[in-house]
Amino acid sequence: MNQFLESVSLALGAIWANKLRSFMTVLGNIVAVTSIIAVVSLIQGLNAAVTTAIVSQAGANAFTVSRVGVITDPDEEERAQRSNPDVTLGDADAIRRFGEHIDAVMAQASRNAAVSYRDQTLDSVEIQGVTPDYLQFSMFDAARGRAPTPTEIARNRPVTLIGWSTADHLFGGANPIGRTIKIAGVHFQVVGVNAKKGSIFGQSQDEFAVIPLGAYRELFGNRQSLDVLVQPTSPALMQTAIDEATVALRVHRRLRPRQKNNFGIFTSDTILRIYHQATAGIFAVLIGVVSLSLVVGGIVIMNIMLMVVSERTREIGLRKALGAQRRDIVSQVLTESVALSTLGGMVGTGLGFLVALVIARVSPVPASVQVWSVVLGVSLTAVVGLGFGLYPALRAARLDPIEALRRE
């Protein structure tokens, strides 16, 4: 332990005695770790934002039935769009009747339309038509007022729950509850304002209005295919509920055993898995390219440490003449190399977080600072210092003390 502390003391003393050279030595590591930490933080923030958006739309404990499922082949998707029938309220009723392990079934449709209040007009607000079971899903949460009741939805009452941004743009600081707005030219009474969701990549998630599906169809027609959200009685019974919904739809649509499903079923996990598969390779290549600068930084450290060994030849020779063993010399040089590299890693980690936060502040790309990335940044630089400092340390340890003392 005393030997280790002595090596650390000598290493820090040598670094402090040559501050400018030490800084130039670790500059490569600082740049490398700054880039890695910034990239990792942005990737983690991006993944978290995408996950939140997907889960909020598809539901964490629900699955969605749509005309076309998740298809990665454009040609197959085009064929499915042409051949698959629309999802209807009859399909939702069939799922509700057949599913023993299904707790709630909601049909919905959406499109953009103009929403106005007096002289304030929003040209493109997402209008969502829903059925009475919508309150059993975690998609909406009234922060002010209330949500439309299942009875109001079933009877197609002209009431609406509006998004936070919609309320802010139409009413400013005024209370919107009880006011009448126009959706596609038709009057609806505002009964509630949804809790603020924020934005994803600069796209607001709070520009919407929820109305009864029957009223939605009166506005926009009933030829649009619906999406049906299904919630099982328990998250553990997700696959069972999916199987029941599949059977219910096949029976309702009179599909023969050999015929393929003419509808799509997917969960939030399905979409997330496809997203991660699509982006994992890109992220890995990006991090790999950035990590190459660590190798460059390691080569710089090795060259500097070779120069340090050359400068301290007489000092090393004197230590060996006084009884220092090879492992003492190796420990001294390696400790200085690791200390230099780790110092660069610590500075780079701080700068990386700063860069990521600045990018997140001035752009729609989110950033997420993870504790494990701190450990990653410091550990990588320690390993680089150890690996690239080993050759100079072994070379110093092999010096002959007599020849070293003779050198000027």
HELIX and SHEET records of a PDB file:
HELIX    1   1 ASN A    2  ALA A   17  1                                  16    
HELIX    2   2 LYS A   19  ALA A   58  1                                  40    
HELIX    3   3 PRO A   74  SER A   83  1                                  10    
HELIX    4   4 LEU A   89  PHE A   98  1                                  10    
HELIX    5   5 PRO A  132  GLN A  136  5                                   5    
HELIX    6   6 PRO A  150  ALA A  154  1                                   5    
HELIX    7   7 TRP A  164  PHE A  171  1                                   8    
HELIX    8   8 LEU A  213  PHE A  220  1                                   8    
HELIX    9   9 PRO A  235  LEU A  237  5                                   3    
HELIX   10  10 MET A  238  HIS A  252  1                                  15    
HELIX   11  11 SER A  268  GLU A  311  1                                  44    
HELIX   12  12 THR A  313  ALA A  321  1                                   9    
HELIX   13  13 ARG A  326  VAL A  362  1                                  37    
HELIX   14  14 VAL A  371  ALA A  397  1                                  27    
HELIX   15  15 PRO A  401  ARG A  406  1                                   6    
SHEET    1   A 9 ALA A 142  GLY A 145  0                                        
SHEET    2   A 9 VAL A 186  ASN A 194 -1                                        
SHEET    3   A 9 VAL A 159  ILE A 162  1                                        
SHEET    4   A 9 PHE A 208  PRO A 212 -1                                        
SHEET    5   A 9 GLN A 120  VAL A 130  1                                        
SHEET    6   A 9 ILE A 102  TYR A 117 -1                                        
SHEET    7   A 9 ASP A 227  PRO A 232 -1                                        
SHEET    8   A 9 PHE A  63  SER A  66 -1                                        
SHEET    9   A 9 GLY A 264  THR A 267 -1                                        
SHEET    1   B 7 ALA A 142  GLY A 145  0                                        
SHEET    2   B 7 VAL A 186  ASN A 194 -1                                        
SHEET    3   B 7 VAL A 159  ILE A 162  1                                        
SHEET    4   B 7 PHE A 208  PRO A 212 -1                                        
SHEET    5   B 7 GLN A 120  VAL A 130  1                                        
SHEET    6   B 7 ILE A 102  TYR A 117 -1                                        
SHEET    7   B 7 THR A 180  ILE A 183 -1                                        
SHEET    1   C 2 SER A 199  ILE A 200  0                                        
SHEET    2   C 2 GLN A 203  SER A 204 -1                                        
END                                                                             
